[in-house]
Amino acid sequence: MAVDGVSWVFGDNIDTDVLAPGQYIKLPMEELMQHCLESVDGRFASQVKAGDVIVAGNNFGIGSSREQAALALKELGVAGVVAESFGGIFFRNAINLGLPVFTPLKSPPAPTPQFRLSDIRAGEPVSLCLQQATLVCPDSGITIQLQPLPDFLMQMLEAGGLVAVLEKRFKSGS
């Protein structure tokens, strides 16, 4: 299953306070998410569309453990985040909430061209395939192999997150 949208490109060190600003943290999610990334790109929350993909540099989601950072992206319709690296707590919060997060495969199999995330331009059409762990930019011919997630994490994403997995498990009695 591939999700199609456009790329939103950000640099390094996008922290959780930029994703879910502290001064709005006590507001309902519908209001908080309208401030997501506003200090980096004031258009983001009002213009991001369902299926869009964030492409970022190193340390995406560093900072505090606030799960609202990942939830705001998911609620805004972001299909996934592909970054050079993630803050560990953000990475797991995203998976737990059903938001796909990937890093590029460091050594793609030959003869795959060696594209980098930095080759992707903002607003470029992209297709994120979770099962094949690829990010494709059809207009520019860029394909980036992503580090596949372990099966249990893919199952969690496909179920919609940890709560959905647990609800299913409790209903089935196993």
Helices and strands as residue ranges (DSSP letters): E 2-9, H 16-19, G 22-24, H 29-32, G 33-35, H 44-47, E 53-56, H 68-75, E 80-83, H 88-97, E 101-102, G 117-119, E 125-129, E 134-137, E 142-145, H 151-159, H 162-172
